[in-house]
Amino acid sequence: MQQSHGHGHNYVLEVLVGGAVDPETGMVVNMVALDQAVRALAIDRFDHTNLNLDPLFVNLVPTTENLCKAVFSLLKGALPAGELEYVRVEETENNFFQCDGASR
């Protein structure tokens, strides 16, 4: 049996959240809560995994563009506060993709 090893990338994930600043905290969203949500919904799911085996990519090629859209969909509406403005996934120093609600 031939074994397929595939290939991987060390992605950089950027998440931009906007919204009204809470007058008590001075923040749109608590950064610890935001980090926890991003880690639970995206990083823990995709880090060091074969994207081809993830249910989101059963019928979808796991390109960086599609990964970016998938992360946006996972985070949209699931953040502790604020409004998700965009998700940016950097594949290499010169290659990145950005997804906002309009580009889905």
PADREN-624855 format. One record per residue: z, x, y of N, C-alpha, C in turn; residue number from 1; residue in three letters. Coordinates in nm, 4 decimals, always signed. Layout:
! PADREN-624855
@n_w Z n_u X n_v Y ca_w Z ca_u X ca_v Y c_w Z c_u X c_v Y num NUM residu Ala
...
END
This chain:
! PADREN-624855
@n_w +0.0000 n_u +0.0840 n_v -0.1164 ca_w +0.0000 ca_u +0.0000 ca_v +0.0000 c_w +0.0000 c_u +0.0896 c_v +0.1240 num 1 residu Met
@n_w -0.0863 n_u +0.0569 n_v +0.2185 ca_w -0.0940 ca_u +0.1328 ca_v +0.3434 c_w +0.0101 c_u +0.0798 c_v +0.4409 num 2 residu Gln
@n_w +0.0819 n_u +0.1701 n_v +0.5041 ca_w +0.1857 ca_u +0.1317 ca_v +0.5981 c_w +0.1334 c_u +0.1466 c_v +0.7398 num 3 residu Gln
@n_w +0.1573 n_u +0.0459 n_v +0.8228 ca_w +0.1150 ca_u +0.0507 ca_v +0.9622 c_w +0.2373 c_u +0.0780 c_v +1.0496 num 4 residu Ser
@n_w +0.2300 n_u +0.1841 n_v +1.1269 ca_w +0.3439 ca_u +0.2220 ca_v +1.2109 c_w +0.3316 c_u +0.1696 c_v +1.3530 num 5 residu His
@n_w +0.2115 n_u +0.1354 n_v +1.3974 ca_w +0.1949 ca_u +0.0852 ca_v +1.5333 c_w +0.2234 c_u +0.1930 c_v +1.6355 num 6 residu Gly
@n_w +0.2434 n_u +0.1499 n_v +1.7580 ca_w +0.2806 ca_u +0.2424 ca_v +1.8643 c_w +0.3733 c_u +0.1690 c_v +1.9596 num 7 residu His
@n_w +0.4376 n_u +0.2421 n_v +2.0461 ca_w +0.5349 ca_u +0.1803 ca_v +2.1356 c_w +0.5294 c_u +0.2366 c_v +2.2758 num 8 residu Gly
@n_w +0.6037 n_u +0.1730 n_v +2.3611 ca_w +0.6147 ca_u +0.2152 ca_v +2.5010 c_w +0.7608 c_u +0.2088 c_v +2.5425 num 9 residu His
@n_w +0.7953 n_u +0.2855 n_v +2.6420 ca_w +0.9253 ca_u +0.2757 ca_v +2.7066 c_w +0.9032 c_u +0.2009 c_v +2.8374 num 10 residu Asn
@n_w +0.9164 n_u +0.0696 n_v +2.8311 ca_w +0.8912 ca_u -0.0148 ca_v +2.9467 c_w +1.0045 c_u -0.0060 c_v +3.0479 num 11 residu Tyr
@n_w +0.9707 n_u -0.0317 n_v +3.1729 ca_w +1.0689 ca_u -0.0506 ca_v +3.2789 c_w +1.0557 c_u -0.1956 c_v +3.3231 num 12 residu Val
@n_w +1.1661 n_u -0.2677 n_v +3.3276 ca_w +1.1667 ca_u -0.4081 ca_v +3.3646 c_w +1.2313 c_u -0.4236 c_v +3.5009 num 13 residu Leu
@n_w +1.1613 n_u -0.4922 n_v +3.5906 ca_w +1.2133 ca_u -0.5217 ca_v +3.7243 c_w +1.2145 c_u -0.6726 c_v +3.7407 num 14 residu Glu
@n_w +1.3257 n_u -0.7264 n_v +3.7910 ca_w +1.3408 ca_u -0.8696 ca_v +3.8120 c_w +1.3800 c_u -0.8913 c_v +3.9577 num 15 residu Val
@n_w +1.3040 n_u -0.9759 n_v +4.0281 ca_w +1.3358 ca_u -1.0082 ca_v +4.1666 c_w +1.3834 c_u -1.1526 c_v +4.1739 num 16 residu Leu
@n_w +1.5034 n_u -1.1707 n_v +4.2305 ca_w +1.5620 ca_u -1.3026 ca_v +4.2475 c_w +1.5794 c_u -1.3273 c_v +4.3961 num 17 residu Val
@n_w +1.5415 n_u -1.4463 n_v +4.4403 ca_w +1.5585 ca_u -1.4841 ca_v +4.5806 c_w +1.6457 c_u -1.6079 c_v +4.5910 num 18 residu Gly
@n_w +1.6757 n_u -1.6451 n_v +4.7125 ca_w +1.7544 ca_u -1.7659 ca_v +4.7350 c_w +1.8513 c_u -1.7479 c_v +4.8493 num 19 residu Gly
@n_w +1.9328 n_u -1.8474 n_v +4.8680 ca_w +2.0310 ca_u -1.8461 ca_v +4.9764 c_w +2.1455 c_u -1.7517 c_v +4.9431 num 20 residu Ala
@n_w +2.1910 n_u -1.6823 n_v +5.0445 ca_w +2.3050 ca_u -1.5913 ca_v +5.0284 c_w +2.4338 c_u -1.6733 c_v +5.0312 num 21 residu Val
@n_w +2.5166 n_u -1.6543 n_v +4.9306 ca_w +2.6462 ca_u -1.7209 ca_v +4.9243 c_w +2.7352 c_u -1.6621 c_v +5.0337 num 22 residu Asp
@n_w +2.7854 n_u -1.7449 n_v +5.1247 ca_w +2.8660 ca_u -1.6916 ca_v +5.2358 c_w +2.9964 c_u -1.6252 c_v +5.1907 num 23 residu Pro
@n_w +3.0485 n_u -1.6631 n_v +5.0757 ca_w +3.1731 ca_u -1.6044 ca_v +5.0272 c_w +3.1526 c_u -1.4672 c_v +4.9640 num 24 residu Glu
@n_w +3.0437 n_u -1.4518 n_v +4.8896 ca_w +3.0206 ca_u -1.3257 ca_v +4.8188 c_w +2.9246 c_u -1.2333 c_v +4.8932 num 25 residu Thr
@n_w +2.8408 n_u -1.2912 n_v +4.9792 ca_w +2.7396 ca_u -1.2117 ca_v +5.0480 c_w +2.6218 c_u -1.1762 c_v +4.9586 num 26 residu Gly
@n_w +2.6100 n_u -1.2433 n_v +4.8439 ca_w +2.5026 ca_u -1.2144 ca_v +4.7485 c_w +2.4274 c_u -1.3419 c_v +4.7133 num 27 residu Met
@n_w +2.3028 n_u -1.3261 n_v +4.6730 ca_w +2.2255 ca_u -1.4377 ca_v +4.6188 c_w +2.2725 c_u -1.4663 c_v +4.4774 num 28 residu Val
@n_w +2.2963 n_u -1.3597 n_v +4.4021 ca_w +2.3431 ca_u -1.3715 ca_v +4.2645 c_w +2.4342 c_u -1.2525 c_v +4.2351 num 29 residu Val
@n_w +2.5355 n_u -1.2770 n_v +4.1571 ca_w +2.6241 ca_u -1.1697 ca_v +4.1145 c_w +2.5446 c_u -1.0756 c_v +4.0250 num 30 residu Asn
@n_w +2.5384 n_u -0.9491 n_v +4.0606 ca_w +2.4551 ca_u -0.8529 ca_v +3.9880 c_w +2.5015 c_u -0.8324 c_v +3.8440 num 31 residu Met
@n_w +2.6304 n_u -0.8397 n_v +3.8188 ca_w +2.6803 ca_u -0.8256 ca_v +3.6823 c_w +2.6306 c_u -0.9427 c_v +3.5976 num 32 residu Val
@n_w +2.6384 n_u -1.0642 n_v +3.6518 ca_w +2.5910 ca_u -1.1829 ca_v +3.5792 c_w +2.4398 c_u -1.1773 c_v +3.5583 num 33 residu Ala
@n_w +2.3666 n_u -1.1299 n_v +3.6596 ca_w +2.2215 ca_u -1.1160 ca_v +3.6465 c_w +2.1866 c_u -1.0138 c_v +3.5391 num 34 residu Leu
@n_w +2.2522 n_u -0.8988 n_v +3.5424 ca_w +2.2285 ca_u -0.7955 ca_v +3.4411 c_w +2.2575 c_u -0.8488 c_v +3.3004 num 35 residu Asp
@n_w +2.3654 n_u -0.9242 n_v +3.2860 ca_w +2.4009 ca_u -0.9799 ca_v +3.1551 c_w +2.2943 c_u -1.0779 c_v +3.1067 num 36 residu Gln
@n_w +2.2436 n_u -1.1606 n_v +3.1963 ca_w +2.1409 ca_u -1.2583 ca_v +3.1585 c_w +2.0111 c_u -1.1888 c_v +3.1191 num 37 residu Ala
@n_w +1.9693 n_u -1.0904 n_v +3.1971 ca_w +1.8456 ca_u -1.0178 ca_v +3.1663 c_w +1.8605 c_u -0.9433 c_v +3.0343 num 38 residu Val
@n_w +1.9756 n_u -0.8825 n_v +3.0132 ca_w +1.9984 ca_u -0.8107 ca_v +2.8873 c_w +1.9950 c_u -0.9075 c_v +2.7692 num 39 residu Arg
@n_w +2.0652 n_u -1.0187 n_v +2.7796 ca_w +2.0741 ca_u -1.1132 ca_v +2.6675 c_w +1.9403 c_u -1.1791 c_v +2.6361 num 40 residu Ala
@n_w +1.8636 n_u -1.2131 n_v +2.7390 ca_w +1.7408 ca_u -1.2898 ca_v +2.7177 c_w +1.6167 c_u -1.2046 c_v +2.6947 num 41 residu Leu
@n_w +1.6158 n_u -1.0829 n_v +2.7464 ca_w +1.4934 ca_u -1.0021 ca_v +2.7376 c_w +1.5161 c_u -0.8664 c_v +2.6712 num 42 residu Ala
@n_w +1.6058 n_u -0.7877 n_v +2.7244 ca_w +1.6203 ca_u -0.6502 ca_v +2.6755 c_w +1.6669 c_u -0.6464 c_v +2.5309 num 43 residu Ile
@n_w +1.7722 n_u -0.7212 n_v +2.4980 ca_w +1.8225 ca_u -0.7201 ca_v +2.3605 c_w +1.7178 c_u -0.7734 c_v +2.2630 num 44 residu Asp
@n_w +1.6341 n_u -0.8631 n_v +2.3104 ca_w +1.5324 ca_u -0.9223 ca_v +2.2232 c_w +1.4163 c_u -0.8275 c_v +2.1959 num 45 residu Arg
@n_w +1.3725 n_u -0.7544 n_v +2.2987 ca_w +1.2493 ca_u -0.6768 ca_v +2.2867 c_w +1.2690 c_u -0.5263 c_v +2.2728 num 46 residu Phe
@n_w +1.3841 n_u -0.4738 n_v +2.3102 ca_w +1.4047 ca_u -0.3289 ca_v +2.3087 c_w +1.3974 c_u -0.2741 c_v +2.1664 num 47 residu Asp
@n_w +1.3142 n_u -0.1743 n_v +2.1473 ca_w +1.2970 ca_u -0.1068 ca_v +2.0183 c_w +1.2607 c_u -0.2038 c_v +1.9051 num 48 residu His
@n_w +1.1746 n_u -0.3007 n_v +1.9365 ca_w +1.1281 ca_u -0.3927 ca_v +1.8335 c_w +0.9763 c_u -0.3853 c_v +1.8230 num 49 residu Thr
@n_w +0.9250 n_u -0.4358 n_v +1.7143 ca_w +0.7817 ca_u -0.4520 ca_v +1.6974 c_w +0.7466 c_u -0.5884 c_v +1.7552 num 50 residu Asn
@n_w +0.6829 n_u -0.5897 n_v +1.8707 ca_w +0.6522 ca_u -0.7153 ca_v +1.9380 c_w +0.5649 c_u -0.8064 c_v +1.8527 num 51 residu Leu
@n_w +0.4848 n_u -0.7483 n_v +1.7659 ca_w +0.4006 ca_u -0.8303 ca_v +1.6782 c_w +0.4833 c_u -0.9216 c_v +1.5878 num 52 residu Asn
@n_w +0.6077 n_u -0.8871 n_v +1.5643 ca_w +0.6933 ca_u -0.9646 ca_v +1.4747 c_w +0.7770 c_u -1.0695 c_v +1.5471 num 53 residu Leu
@n_w +0.7736 n_u -1.0702 n_v +1.6799 ca_w +0.8495 ca_u -1.1679 ca_v +1.7569 c_w +0.7761 c_u -1.3023 c_v +1.7554 num 54 residu Asp
@n_w +0.8491 n_u -1.4121 n_v +1.7394 ca_w +0.7853 ca_u -1.5447 ca_v +1.7353 c_w +0.6984 c_u -1.5771 c_v +1.8579 num 55 residu Pro
@n_w +0.7303 n_u -1.5208 n_v +1.9719 ca_w +0.6482 ca_u -1.5461 ca_v +2.0911 c_w +0.5083 c_u -1.4879 c_v +2.0787 num 56 residu Leu
@n_w +0.4917 n_u -1.3897 n_v +1.9922 ca_w +0.3632 ca_u -1.3214 ca_v +1.9813 c_w +0.2913 c_u -1.3487 c_v +1.8493 num 57 residu Phe
@n_w +0.3309 n_u -1.4528 n_v +1.7794 ca_w +0.2646 ca_u -1.4871 ca_v +1.6540 c_w +0.1163 c_u -1.5158 c_v +1.6784 num 58 residu Val
@n_w +0.0862 n_u -1.5883 n_v +1.7848 ca_w -0.0522 ca_u -1.6243 ca_v +1.8175 c_w -0.0963 c_u -1.5635 c_v +1.9496 num 59 residu Asn
@n_w -0.0342 n_u -1.4549 n_v +1.9884 ca_w -0.0604 ca_u -1.3931 ca_v +2.1175 c_w -0.0537 c_u -1.2415 c_v +2.1024 num 60 residu Leu
@n_w -0.1526 n_u -1.1714 n_v +2.1536 ca_w -0.1536 ca_u -1.0255 ca_v +2.1464 c_w -0.0422 c_u -0.9735 c_v +2.2376 num 61 residu Val
@n_w +0.0446 n_u -0.8842 n_v +2.1872 ca_w +0.1580 ca_u -0.8372 ca_v +2.2674 c_w +0.1200 c_u -0.7283 c_v +2.3688 num 62 residu Pro
@n_w +0.0277 n_u -0.7615 n_v +2.4583 ca_w -0.0060 ca_u -0.6697 ca_v +2.5662 c_w +0.1073 c_u -0.6687 c_v +2.6673 num 63 residu Thr
@n_w +0.1049 n_u -0.5730 n_v +2.7550 ca_w +0.2078 ca_u -0.5687 ca_v +2.8591 c_w +0.1964 c_u -0.6902 c_v +2.9501 num 64 residu Thr
@n_w +0.0744 n_u -0.7364 n_v +2.9736 ca_w +0.0559 ca_u -0.8576 ca_v +3.0546 c_w +0.1258 c_u -0.9769 c_v +2.9892 num 65 residu Glu
@n_w +0.1053 n_u -0.9927 n_v +2.8591 ca_w +0.1668 ca_u -1.1045 ca_v +2.7886 c_w +0.3178 c_u -1.0872 c_v +2.7745 num 66 residu Asn
@n_w +0.3640 n_u -0.9642 n_v +2.7601 ca_w +0.5079 ca_u -0.9386 ca_v +2.7578 c_w +0.5697 c_u -0.9787 c_v +2.8910 num 67 residu Leu
@n_w +0.5047 n_u -0.9443 n_v +2.9994 ca_w +0.5533 ca_u -0.9785 ca_v +3.1328 c_w +0.5648 c_u -1.1303 c_v +3.1489 num 68 residu Cys
@n_w +0.4620 n_u -1.2030 n_v +3.1063 ca_w +0.4645 ca_u -1.3493 ca_v +3.1134 c_w +0.5759 c_u -1.4070 c_v +3.0257 num 69 residu Lys
@n_w +0.5941 n_u -1.3488 n_v +2.9083 ca_w +0.6978 ca_u -1.3974 ca_v +2.8171 c_w +0.8366 c_u -1.3779 c_v +2.8768 num 70 residu Ala
@n_w +0.8610 n_u -1.2614 n_v +2.9353 ca_w +0.9917 ca_u -1.2355 ca_v +2.9970 c_w +1.0139 c_u -1.3310 c_v +3.1137 num 71 residu Val
@n_w +0.9104 n_u -1.3543 n_v +3.1940 ca_w +0.9234 ca_u -1.4493 ca_v +3.3051 c_w +0.9633 c_u -1.5869 c_v +3.2517 num 72 residu Phe
@n_w +0.8962 n_u -1.6324 n_v +3.1467 ca_w +0.9260 ca_u -1.7638 ca_v +3.0888 c_w +1.0685 c_u -1.7707 c_v +3.0339 num 73 residu Ser
@n_w +1.1135 n_u -1.6643 n_v +2.9709 ca_w +1.2489 ca_u -1.6620 ca_v +2.9164 c_w +1.3549 c_u -1.6672 c_v +3.0264 num 74 residu Leu
@n_w +1.3274 n_u -1.6010 n_v +3.1380 ca_w +1.4261 ca_u -1.5936 ca_v +3.2455 c_w +1.4218 c_u -1.7134 c_v +3.3403 num 75 residu Leu
@n_w +1.3049 n_u -1.7740 n_v +3.3554 ca_w +1.2889 ca_u -1.8846 ca_v +3.4497 c_w +1.3856 c_u -1.9968 c_v +3.4149 num 76 residu Lys
@n_w +1.4690 n_u -2.0331 n_v +3.5084 ca_w +1.5638 ca_u -2.1408 ca_v +3.4873 c_w +1.6890 c_u -2.1015 c_v +3.4108 num 77 residu Gly
@n_w +1.6956 n_u -1.9764 n_v +3.3649 ca_w +1.8105 ca_u -1.9345 ca_v +3.2843 c_w +1.9005 c_u -1.8355 c_v +3.3576 num 78 residu Ala
@n_w +1.8704 n_u -1.8080 n_v +3.4830 ca_w +1.9509 ca_u -1.7118 ca_v +3.5587 c_w +2.0777 c_u -1.7787 c_v +3.6107 num 79 residu Leu
@n_w +2.1833 n_u -1.7006 n_v +3.6309 ca_w +2.3113 ca_u -1.7574 ca_v +3.6734 c_w +2.3080 c_u -1.8149 c_v +3.8146 num 80 residu Pro
@n_w +2.2161 n_u -1.7698 n_v +3.8982 ca_w +2.2034 ca_u -1.8203 ca_v +4.0357 c_w +2.0702 c_u -1.7705 c_v +4.0912 num 81 residu Ala
@n_w +2.0307 n_u -1.8258 n_v +4.2040 ca_w +1.9076 ca_u -1.7814 ca_v +4.2675 c_w +1.7845 c_u -1.8356 c_v +4.1983 num 82 residu Gly
@n_w +1.6707 n_u -1.7995 n_v +4.2530 ca_w +1.5414 ca_u -1.8420 ca_v +4.2001 c_w +1.4625 c_u -1.7188 c_v +4.1573 num 83 residu Glu
@n_w +1.4107 n_u -1.7208 n_v +4.0367 ca_w +1.3317 ca_u -1.6087 ca_v +3.9877 c_w +1.2023 c_u -1.6007 c_v +4.0674 num 84 residu Leu
@n_w +1.1829 n_u -1.4895 n_v +4.1375 ca_w +1.0630 ca_u -1.4700 ca_v +4.2195 c_w +0.9515 c_u -1.4059 c_v +4.1376 num 85 residu Glu
@n_w +0.9841 n_u -1.2977 n_v +4.0691 ca_w +0.8850 ca_u -1.2343 ca_v +3.9818 c_w +0.9518 c_u -1.1423 c_v +3.8821 num 86 residu Tyr
@n_w +0.8735 n_u -1.1096 n_v +3.7796 ca_w +0.9100 ca_u -1.0096 ca_v +3.6796 c_w +0.7991 c_u -0.9059 c_v +3.6813 num 87 residu Val
@n_w +0.8375 n_u -0.7805 n_v +3.6781 ca_w +0.7417 ca_u -0.6696 ca_v +3.6749 c_w +0.7751 c_u -0.5832 c_v +3.5547 num 88 residu Arg
@n_w +0.6749 n_u -0.5540 n_v +3.4729 ca_w +0.6934 ca_u -0.4678 ca_v +3.3565 c_w +0.6042 c_u -0.3460 c_v +3.3759 num 89 residu Val
@n_w +0.6662 n_u -0.2296 n_v +3.3782 ca_w +0.5935 ca_u -0.1034 ca_v +3.3921 c_w +0.5761 c_u -0.0426 c_v +3.2540 num 90 residu Glu
@n_w +0.4513 n_u -0.0207 n_v +3.2185 ca_w +0.4184 ca_u +0.0386 ca_v +3.0885 c_w +0.4134 c_u +0.1909 c_v +3.0978 num 91 residu Glu
@n_w +0.3494 n_u +0.2401 n_v +3.2015 ca_w +0.3431 ca_u +0.3834 ca_v +3.2285 c_w +0.3618 c_u +0.4025 c_v +3.3784 num 92 residu Thr
@n_w +0.3660 n_u +0.5256 n_v +3.4203 ca_w +0.3818 ca_u +0.5564 ca_v +3.5622 c_w +0.2721 c_u +0.4911 c_v +3.6470 num 93 residu Glu
@n_w +0.1536 n_u +0.4769 n_v +3.5903 ca_w +0.0399 ca_u +0.4237 ca_v +3.6656 c_w -0.0059 c_u +0.2855 c_v +3.6207 num 94 residu Asn
@n_w +0.0686 n_u +0.2210 n_v +3.5326 ca_w +0.0232 ca_u +0.0964 ca_v +3.4735 c_w +0.1381 c_u -0.0037 c_v +3.4687 num 95 residu Asn
@n_w +0.1289 n_u -0.1097 n_v +3.5495 ca_w +0.2328 ca_u -0.2120 ca_v +3.5475 c_w +0.1695 c_u -0.3486 c_v +3.5687 num 96 residu Phe
@n_w +0.2454 n_u -0.4511 n_v +3.5334 ca_w +0.1997 ca_u -0.5894 ca_v +3.5472 c_w +0.3123 c_u -0.6701 c_v +3.6068 num 97 residu Phe
@n_w +0.2766 n_u -0.7673 n_v +3.6885 ca_w +0.3739 ca_u -0.8496 ca_v +3.7574 c_w +0.3380 c_u -0.9950 c_v +3.7361 num 98 residu Gln
@n_w +0.4397 n_u -1.0770 n_v +3.7140 ca_w +0.4195 ca_u -1.2189 ca_v +3.6916 c_w +0.5145 c_u -1.2978 c_v +3.7812 num 99 residu Cys
@n_w +0.4580 n_u -1.3946 n_v +3.8510 ca_w +0.5407 ca_u -1.4893 ca_v +3.9250 c_w +0.5020 c_u -1.6288 c_v +3.8776 num 100 residu Asp
@n_w +0.5625 n_u -1.7290 n_v +3.9305 ca_w +0.5350 ca_u -1.8647 ca_v +3.8843 c_w +0.3889 c_u -1.9037 c_v +3.8985 num 101 residu Gly
@n_w +0.3193 n_u -1.8528 n_v +3.9989 ca_w +0.1802 ca_u -1.8888 ca_v +4.0222 c_w +0.0857 c_u -1.8168 c_v +3.9273 num 102 residu Ala
@n_w +0.1237 n_u -1.6985 n_v +3.8776 ca_w +0.0323 ca_u -1.6177 ca_v +3.7961 c_w +0.0464 c_u -1.6420 c_v +3.6473 num 103 residu Ser
@n_w +0.1249 n_u -1.7414 n_v +3.6088 ca_w +0.1464 ca_u -1.7674 ca_v +3.4670 c_w +0.0301 c_u -1.8416 c_v +3.4151 num 104 residu Arg
END
